[in-house]
Amino acid sequence: MKDWEKDTIGIDFVHEALAVLLERGFDAESLLNAAGISPMLLKAPQARVSAANYGQLWSLIAKQLDDEFFGMDSHPMRVGSFLLLCQSVIQCETLGSALKQVLKFMRLVLDDIHGTLTINDKFAQMTLHEVSPAPSRAFTYATFLIIVHGLGSWLIGRRIPLLTADFRCEEPRCGADYKIRFSEQARFGQASTCITFNASYLDLPIVQNQRTLVNFLAEAPANLLVKYSNRDSLNAKIRHHLRRTALTEWPDFDTLSRQLHSTSSTLRRKLHQEGQSYQSIKDNLRRDLAINHLSGSRKSIEDIAVQLGFADPSAFHRAFKKWTGNSPGEHRRTLSSK
């Protein structure tokens, strides 16, 4: 399993993805079951699902609606549109020319929302424009940006670091996940929805080809959702550092600071600026690992507790219930009852 597949996604994103499907009277429960997501998790506000399962749900909803934009535009983005989009930009020479082609394509297939790319000195800005004067759902903006930003990042073989990410809508309950996916500088209730990045990225060459496109499409859309999340934040860097270290050898804060070539006070201050603490990062990583173990393996709960570094199963039970609202046993039974 790739590192990005081990990430988890908040249950609010599942609710958002299902919204139009439910409005149109489709059976959401069968799609959830087919994606490996128990419908019972919808009743747990703190629940999270694996990136792989959520990616499967995206694909199933798109096929059910015959719309890869999930019914959020008056003109559907028919299934197969994303494939055509990828094929249309794979021959571009630079990211700049590819993004212009992507935005032109999106304007052809959608009626209510489109994007423009402008360059101001050293910065590039992609702004979304809408027919309606009222803001759309955050999920609408996120879906558009995930498609464009994720595809652009894949084309150049690296994430396009976002300097800012502004959204017209009010902050959703899963606002923290938006900061993880886009930028820790994500802001809501802004005058327009836009992302900014260093304009020098527009000159980077396209490094993908028809052969690599096959593998990319096989992993989509899950790879778009989390693989190109914000990896530049201190939170992401510490998670990556810990993932390469056995849990029994996770460093204390002072040791971590030295390993990251920082002082303890500087590291603590930077984490505070991101609204994080070392303990919360360790807890969230353990939570994600636990969810993946419980849903993707037959290991006993006792073995998982030991593997995650808990002194005894009861400590793991208490921690998991605090993280998700359910005990490990309840979570596994919920999955098995789907």
MARLUM-237015 format. One record per residue (C-alpha): residue number from 1; chain; x, y, z. Coordinates in pm, 1 decimal, always signed. Example, Ala and Ser with C-alpha at 12.3 -4.5 7.8 and 13.67 -1.06 7.14 Angstrom:
MARLUM-237015
PT    n  chain         u         v         w
PT    1      A   +1230.0    -450.0    +780.0
PT    2      A   +1367.0    -106.0    +714.0
//
This chain:
MARLUM-237015
PT    n  chain         u         v         w
PT    1      A      +0.0      +0.0      +0.0
PT    2      A    +134.6    +343.4     -99.2
PT    3      A    +177.4    +608.5    +171.0
PT    4      A    -101.5    +826.8     +30.5
PT    5      A    -342.7    +533.8     +41.6
PT    6      A    -293.4    +514.4    +419.4
PT    7      A    -447.2    +859.2    +469.6
PT    8      A    -806.6    +890.7    +583.5
PT    9      A   -1087.5   +1128.6    +495.0
PT   10      A   -1349.8   +1274.5    +727.7
PT   11      A   -1703.7   +1140.8    +710.5
PT   12      A   -1831.5   +1489.5    +621.0
PT   13      A   -1673.3   +1444.2    +277.4
PT   14      A   -1878.8   +1127.1    +235.8
PT   15      A   -2195.6   +1322.5    +320.8
PT   16      A   -2097.1   +1591.9     +69.0
PT   17      A   -2030.4   +1341.5    -209.0
PT   18      A   -2369.4   +1174.9    -150.1
PT   19      A   -2573.7   +1497.1    -131.9
PT   20      A   -2699.8   +1517.9    -493.2
PT   21      A   -2739.6   +1140.3    -515.8
PT   22      A   -2976.0   +1148.3    -218.6
PT   23      A   -3162.4   +1453.5    -353.4
PT   24      A   -3239.0   +1256.9    -669.2
PT   25      A   -3367.5    +957.2    -476.5
PT   26      A   -3089.8    +709.4    -552.9
PT   27      A   -2996.0    +427.3    -318.4
PT   28      A   -2684.8    +552.5    -138.4
PT   29      A   -2657.9    +251.2     +92.6
PT   30      A   -2576.5      +6.6    -187.2
PT   31      A   -2304.3    +236.4    -322.4
PT   32      A   -2151.7    +276.7     +21.1
PT   33      A   -2145.7     -99.0     +69.3
PT   34      A   -1989.5    -149.5    -273.5
PT   35      A   -1719.5    +104.3    -182.9
PT   36      A   -1641.4     -74.8    +143.0
PT   37      A   -1792.2    +199.8    +359.8
PT   38      A   -2050.7    +101.1    +617.0
PT   39      A   -2364.1    +323.1    +599.7
PT   40      A   -2361.7    +317.9    +981.7
PT   41      A   -2051.5    +539.3    +977.5
PT   42      A   -2268.6    +825.7    +847.7
PT   43      A   -2415.7    +847.9   +1196.9
PT   44      A   -2073.3    +892.8   +1359.0
PT   45      A   -1967.5   +1259.7   +1321.1
PT   46      A   -1602.7   +1183.3   +1398.6
PT   47      A   -1575.0    +881.3   +1170.4
PT   48      A   -1313.6    +863.2    +897.0
PT   49      A   -1274.0    +635.2    +596.2
PT   50      A    -968.1    +525.7    +402.7
PT   51      A    -864.6    +720.3     +94.3
PT   52      A    -894.5    +406.2    -116.7
PT   53      A   -1255.3    +343.5      -7.3
PT   54      A   -1349.4    +706.4     -60.6
PT   55      A   -1197.2    +699.2    -407.8
PT   56      A   -1411.2    +395.6    -489.5
PT   57      A   -1719.0    +584.3    -370.4
PT   58      A   -1636.3    +878.1    -598.7
PT   59      A   -1615.8    +646.3    -897.3
PT   60      A   -1941.2    +470.0    -810.7
PT   61      A   -2133.0    +795.4    -762.4
PT   62      A   -2000.4    +931.7   -1092.0
PT   63      A   -2116.4    +617.6   -1274.3
PT   64      A   -2456.3    +621.6   -1102.3
PT   65      A   -2518.3    +984.7   -1199.7
PT   66      A   -2322.1    +963.1   -1527.5
PT   67      A   -2156.0   +1278.7   -1401.6
PT   68      A   -1795.3   +1313.9   -1288.4
PT   69      A   -1887.8   +1646.4   -1126.3
PT   70      A   -2148.6   +1475.8    -904.6
PT   71      A   -2452.3   +1667.6   -1027.7
PT   72      A   -2324.0   +1999.8    -896.5
PT   73      A   -2355.0   +2177.2   -1234.0
PT   74      A   -2658.7   +2217.3   -1456.3
PT   75      A   -2462.2   +2039.1   -1732.6
PT   76      A   -2325.3   +1695.3   -1637.6
PT   77      A   -1958.7   +1610.8   -1682.3
PT   78      A   -2031.8   +1276.6   -1846.2
PT   79      A   -1836.2    +967.9   -1741.6
PT   80      A   -1529.2    +949.5   -1963.8
PT   81      A   -1476.4   +1325.6   -1964.6
PT   82      A   -1179.8   +1303.9   -1729.0
PT   83      A   -1016.2   +1043.7   -1953.1
PT   84      A   -1058.9   +1271.9   -2254.9
PT   85      A    -923.2   +1563.0   -2052.9
PT   86      A    -610.5   +1368.3   -1961.1
PT   87      A    -555.8   +1259.4   -2319.9
PT   88      A    -598.1   +1614.9   -2443.6
PT   89      A    -325.3   +1758.2   -2218.9
PT   90      A     -69.7   +1476.3   -2217.8
PT   91      A     +92.8   +1622.9   -2531.7
PT   92      A    +135.3   +1973.7   -2386.5
PT   93      A    +493.6   +2088.5   -2337.5
PT   94      A    +463.5   +2287.3   -2013.7
PT   95      A    +237.7   +2308.8   -1710.1
PT   96      A    +123.7   +2655.3   -1818.5
PT   97      A      -5.9   +2535.9   -2155.0
PT   98      A    -160.3   +2227.7   -1990.4
PT   99      A    -350.9   +2427.4   -1726.6
PT  100      A    -490.7   +2660.0   -1993.7
PT  101      A    -608.7   +2354.1   -2185.9
PT  102      A    -759.7   +2200.2   -1870.3
PT  103      A    -953.8   +2516.8   -1788.8
PT  104      A   -1074.1   +2546.5   -2149.3
PT  105      A   -1195.5   +2185.6   -2135.3
PT  106      A   -1374.0   +2237.8   -1802.5
PT  107      A   -1553.1   +2542.8   -1946.4
PT  108      A   -1676.1   +2332.1   -2236.7
PT  109      A   -1826.2   +2059.3   -2016.8
PT  110      A   -1963.5   +2272.4   -1729.4
PT  111      A   -2210.0   +2561.7   -1755.7
PT  112      A   -2222.5   +2712.2   -1406.9
PT  113      A   -1857.3   +2737.2   -1306.9
PT  114      A   -1529.6   +2794.7   -1488.9
PT  115      A   -1177.1   +2900.6   -1407.4
PT  116      A    -925.9   +3153.2   -1538.3
PT  117      A    -548.8   +3165.9   -1497.4
PT  118      A    -370.7   +3497.8   -1453.6
PT  119      A      -9.7   +3589.0   -1384.0
PT  120      A     +82.9   +3883.1   -1164.3
PT  121      A    +456.8   +3936.1   -1130.5
PT  122      A    +593.2   +3617.4    -965.5
PT  123      A    +257.0   +3465.6    -881.4
PT  124      A      +0.1   +3267.7   -1077.0
PT  125      A    -364.2   +3278.3    -970.0
PT  126      A    -646.6   +3047.3   -1070.8
PT  127      A    -984.3   +3204.7   -1002.3
PT  128      A   -1322.5   +3032.5   -1022.0
PT  129      A   -1619.0   +3222.7   -1168.8
PT  130      A   -1982.7   +3127.9   -1121.1
PT  131      A   -2315.0   +3208.0   -1286.4
PT  132      A   -2494.4   +3225.9    -951.8
PT  133      A   -2427.4   +3528.5    -730.2
PT  134      A   -2460.8   +3303.9    -424.0
PT  135      A   -2162.4   +3092.1    -317.0
PT  136      A   -2163.2   +2723.9    -400.7
PT  137      A   -2096.1   +2445.6    -153.7
PT  138      A   -1733.3   +2410.4     -47.0
PT  139      A   -1739.4   +2062.8    -198.9
PT  140      A   -1817.4   +2211.5    -543.0
PT  141      A   -1508.5   +2430.5    -530.6
PT  142      A   -1298.3   +2150.0    -386.2
PT  143      A   -1399.9   +1906.8    -661.5
PT  144      A   -1314.1   +2154.1    -938.9
PT  145      A    -979.7   +2243.2    -780.5
PT  146      A    -890.2   +1881.0    -701.8
PT  147      A    -940.6   +1790.2   -1067.4
PT  148      A    -733.5   +2080.6   -1200.0
PT  149      A    -465.0   +2096.6    -931.7
PT  150      A    -432.4   +1718.6    -900.8
PT  151      A    -400.4   +1666.5   -1275.9
PT  152      A    -151.5   +1952.7   -1306.2
PT  153      A     +60.0   +1813.2   -1023.8
PT  154      A     +65.8   +1469.3   -1182.0
PT  155      A    +164.2   +1610.0   -1520.8
PT  156      A    +484.8   +1763.6   -1382.0
PT  157      A    +555.4   +1477.3   -1142.5
PT  158      A    +535.7   +1685.4    -825.5
PT  159      A    +283.0   +1872.0    -617.1
PT  160      A    +218.5   +2233.5    -712.3
PT  161      A    +263.2   +2405.1    -372.2
PT  162      A     -25.6   +2641.7    -305.1
PT  163      A     +58.1   +2970.0    -135.8
PT  164      A    -307.9   +3054.4     -66.9
PT  165      A    -647.1   +2892.8    -112.6
PT  166      A    -954.3   +3116.0     -77.0
PT  167      A   -1317.0   +3000.7     -83.3
PT  168      A   -1632.6   +3213.4    -123.6
PT  169      A   -1838.7   +2987.6     +99.8
PT  170      A   -1841.6   +2967.7    +474.3
PT  171      A   -1604.4   +2718.5    +635.9
PT  172      A   -1752.5   +2365.6    +636.0
PT  173      A   -1730.0   +2134.7    +936.1
PT  174      A   -1443.4   +1954.9    +764.2
PT  175      A   -1249.4   +2278.0    +714.4
PT  176      A    -934.4   +2123.3    +861.8
PT  177      A    -932.2   +1867.1    +580.2
PT  178      A    -940.7   +2149.8    +324.6
PT  179      A    -624.2   +2289.2    +478.6
PT  180      A    -463.8   +1945.8    +452.2
PT  181      A    -562.3   +1905.6     +86.5
PT  182      A    -493.9   +2260.1     -34.8
PT  183      A    -304.3   +2491.3    +199.5
PT  184      A    -271.1   +2563.5    +569.0
PT  185      A    -346.9   +2920.8    +460.4
PT  186      A    -695.9   +2820.6    +338.2
PT  187      A    -952.9   +3092.2    +411.0
PT  188      A   -1329.8   +3089.6    +386.5
PT  189      A   -1592.1   +3359.0    +337.5
PT  190      A   -1371.4   +3538.2     +86.0
PT  191      A   -1473.1   +3757.5    -207.9
PT  192      A   -1374.5   +3493.0    -462.7
PT  193      A   -1257.8   +3134.1    -482.3
PT  194      A    -898.9   +3117.5    -599.9
PT  195      A    -562.8   +2949.8    -547.3
PT  196      A    -220.6   +3107.3    -592.8
PT  197      A    +118.2   +2950.8    -655.6
PT  198      A    +463.4   +3043.8    -776.7
PT  199      A    +444.1   +3138.3   -1146.8
PT  200      A    +775.4   +2965.0   -1215.1
PT  201      A    +589.4   +2632.4   -1199.7
PT  202      A    +410.9   +2722.1   -1522.4
PT  203      A    +736.8   +2674.9   -1713.2
PT  204      A    +799.2   +2321.9   -1583.5
PT  205      A    +790.0   +2051.8   -1852.7
PT  206      A    +527.8   +1778.9   -1874.0
PT  207      A    +698.1   +1452.9   -1774.1
PT  208      A    +411.2   +1207.9   -1823.1
PT  209      A    +321.4   +1002.2   -2128.3
PT  210      A     +60.6    +757.6   -2256.2
PT  211      A    +220.9    +470.3   -2064.1
PT  212      A    +219.3    +648.4   -1727.2
PT  213      A    -132.3    +775.5   -1798.0
PT  214      A    -262.7    +417.4   -1777.5
PT  215      A    -131.9    +378.6   -1420.5
PT  216      A    -253.9    +725.6   -1323.9
PT  217      A    -609.8    +652.6   -1437.7
PT  218      A    -605.1    +316.7   -1260.2
PT  219      A    -542.4    +495.4    -928.9
PT  220      A    -781.5    +786.3    -993.8
PT  221      A    -966.0    +946.6    -828.0
PT  222      A    -817.4    +841.4    -492.2
PT  223      A    -472.9    +965.7    -593.6
PT  224      A    -614.0   +1308.9    -679.8
PT  225      A    -779.9   +1332.5    -340.0
PT  226      A    -480.0   +1275.5    -115.5
PT  227      A    -159.9   +1208.9    -310.3
PT  228      A    -127.0   +1575.9    -399.3
PT  229      A    -236.1   +1707.7     -61.6
PT  230      A     -33.5   +1977.8    +110.0
PT  231      A    +296.5   +1804.7    +188.5
PT  232      A    +481.7   +2127.8    +262.2
PT  233      A    +324.9   +2192.6    +599.6
PT  234      A    +520.3   +2106.8    +911.8
PT  235      A    +240.3   +1869.5   +1007.8
PT  236      A    +289.4   +1671.6    +683.6
PT  237      A    +667.1   +1666.8    +721.2
PT  238      A    +647.0   +1530.9   +1075.8
PT  239      A    +392.4   +1265.7    +968.7
PT  240      A    +626.4   +1158.1    +690.0
PT  241      A    +919.5   +1147.3    +933.0
PT  242      A    +724.3    +931.8   +1179.2
PT  243      A    +601.1    +694.7    +907.8
PT  244      A    +961.7    +606.8    +829.3
PT  245      A   +1024.4    +529.3   +1196.0
PT  246      A    +904.5    +229.8   +1396.1
PT  247      A    +639.4    +334.9   +1645.8
PT  248      A    +849.8    +205.9   +1933.5
PT  249      A   +1121.4    +447.1   +1822.3
PT  250      A    +913.2    +759.9   +1772.8
PT  251      A   +1125.8   +1042.5   +1916.6
PT  252      A   +1032.0   +1272.8   +2200.4
PT  253      A    +981.3   +1637.6   +2108.0
PT  254      A   +1335.8   +1752.8   +2182.3
PT  255      A   +1483.9   +1467.4   +1979.5
PT  256      A   +1241.0   +1535.5   +1693.6
PT  257      A   +1349.2   +1899.8   +1693.5
PT  258      A   +1712.9   +1800.2   +1654.5
PT  259      A   +1627.1   +1549.2   +1380.9
PT  260      A   +1447.2   +1825.6   +1191.1
PT  261      A   +1740.0   +2064.1   +1247.8
PT  262      A   +1536.9   +2299.4   +1463.9
PT  263      A   +1519.3   +2415.6   +1821.0
PT  264      A   +1233.0   +2294.9   +2039.7
PT  265      A   +1096.1   +2647.6   +2085.1
PT  266      A   +1100.6   +2721.5   +1711.1
PT  267      A    +934.1   +2391.4   +1623.6
PT  268      A    +667.2   +2441.4   +1891.2
PT  269      A    +597.1   +2794.3   +1764.7
PT  270      A    +564.0   +2680.4   +1401.9
PT  271      A    +331.2   +2398.4   +1500.5
PT  272      A    +120.2   +2641.9   +1700.0
PT  273      A     +93.2   +2864.1   +1390.3
PT  274      A     -51.9   +2564.4   +1201.9
PT  275      A    -289.8   +2491.1   +1491.3
PT  276      A    -108.9   +2166.2   +1565.8
PT  277      A     +83.9   +1999.2   +1846.2
PT  278      A    +324.5   +1706.9   +1831.7
PT  279      A     +84.3   +1496.8   +2037.1
PT  280      A    -207.6   +1566.8   +1801.1
PT  281      A      +6.3   +1471.5   +1499.7
PT  282      A    +104.1   +1141.5   +1663.0
PT  283      A    -256.1   +1074.9   +1763.1
PT  284      A    -390.8   +1147.1   +1412.7
PT  285      A    -128.2    +926.4   +1250.6
PT  286      A    -204.1    +644.3   +1492.5
PT  287      A    -575.3    +694.0   +1420.6
PT  288      A    -519.8    +664.2   +1044.1
PT  289      A    -300.4    +356.6   +1086.4
PT  290      A    -559.0    +200.7   +1318.2
PT  291      A    -844.6    +261.6   +1072.4
PT  292      A    -644.7    +102.7    +792.0
PT  293      A    -550.6    -197.7   +1007.4
PT  294      A    -909.3    -249.3   +1121.7
PT  295      A   -1054.5    -221.8    +771.9
PT  296      A    -777.7    -380.3    +567.0
PT  297      A    -639.5    -666.2    +776.8
PT  298      A    -752.3    -959.8    +989.2
PT  299      A    -520.7    -877.4   +1275.8
PT  300      A    -675.6    -900.3   +1618.8
PT  301      A    -747.5    -579.1   +1804.1
PT  302      A    -489.0    -682.6   +2062.5
PT  303      A    -221.8    -721.8   +1791.3
PT  304      A    -312.1    -386.7   +1638.6
PT  305      A    -287.1    -221.0   +1979.8
PT  306      A     +63.2    -362.2   +2027.1
PT  307      A    +169.0    -264.6   +1674.9
PT  308      A     +52.0     +92.1   +1736.1
PT  309      A    +256.6    +115.2   +2053.0
PT  310      A     -17.9     +99.4   +2315.8
PT  311      A     +68.1     -55.8   +2650.2
PT  312      A    -250.7    -260.8   +2655.0
PT  313      A    -572.4    -305.5   +2448.9
PT  314      A    -780.8     -98.9   +2691.9
PT  315      A    -562.2    +206.7   +2626.9
PT  316      A    -612.5    +154.2   +2252.7
PT  317      A    -990.7    +124.6   +2304.8
PT  318      A   -1003.7    +452.8   +2496.3
PT  319      A    -788.7    +636.3   +2240.7
PT  320      A    -978.2    +506.2   +1936.3
PT  321      A   -1315.3    +594.5   +2090.5
PT  322      A   -1185.9    +945.0   +2159.9
PT  323      A   -1065.8    +978.8   +1798.6
PT  324      A   -1369.1    +839.8   +1615.4
PT  325      A   -1657.7    +810.6   +1859.8
PT  326      A   -1653.0    +428.9   +1832.6
PT  327      A   -1444.7    +157.2   +1994.7
PT  328      A   -1217.2     -52.3   +1766.9
PT  329      A   -1456.1    -345.9   +1802.2
PT  330      A   -1758.6    -132.8   +1710.7
PT  331      A   -1572.8      +8.7   +1410.7
PT  332      A   -1480.9    -336.9   +1281.7
PT  333      A   -1832.3    -473.4   +1342.0
PT  334      A   -1974.6    -175.7   +1153.0
PT  335      A   -1750.9    -255.5    +857.3
PT  336      A   -1835.6    -626.9    +866.4
PT  337      A   -2208.2    -551.0    +871.5
PT  338      A   -2203.3    -355.3    +548.8
//
